[in-house]
Amino acid sequence: MRSSSEKIILGIDPGTTMMGYGVIKGTGKTPSYMDMGAVDLKRVGDHYMKLRLIYERTIELMEKYLPDEVAIEAPFYGKNVQSMLKLGRAQGVAMAAVLSRDVPVFEYAPRKIKLSITSAGDASKEQVARMLMRMFDLKEMPKNLDATDGLAAAVCHFYQDGIKMPKSGSSNWEEFIRKNPDRIK
């Protein structure tokens, strides 16, 4: 049984050739590593069969780890419309699987994920992987970096969850103007 301060987060990097995933447990302010891996879809020729496998594997991950929340990497915007469509379908199928288990889903842009792990939004997959290896003191780099991309999504969500607006800050424009009349021209 989990304590109320403990949260399991599943991170998913959806794709039509490879789906990466990572699982962390957050206790207080510290995430701890549970697992990561990748589902290889390269040998599956039919796109619709790939979508079915993404759905089934996501359900298996949900049942195995019983996450409290799921973080999914949003598709990046590319020039190839067909690729974007396929990635969007993969993401949608993974989301549908999560939502079928009544678990909340959170979506993060690749840049935001990289920024939260490496402090650089343009970091490479290798840089993200190395930072996660150090963070969790993992000895062996995974065979596929889609696994660390899934783990990065989970870690990104863990850190976003703890960010709160400072009480001393302004909550709206009227308040900001009232507190900072010298900054208005």
Secondary structure, DSSP 8 states (H G I E B T S, - for coil): ---TTEEEEEEEE--SSEEEEEEEEEETTEEEEEEEEEEE-TT---HHHHHHHHHHHHHHHHHHH--SEEEEE-----S-HHHHHHHHHHHHHHHHHHHTTT--EEEE-HHHHHHHHHS-TT--HHHHHHHHHHHTT-SS--SSHHHHHHHHHHHHHHHHHT----TTS-SSHHHHHHH-GGG--
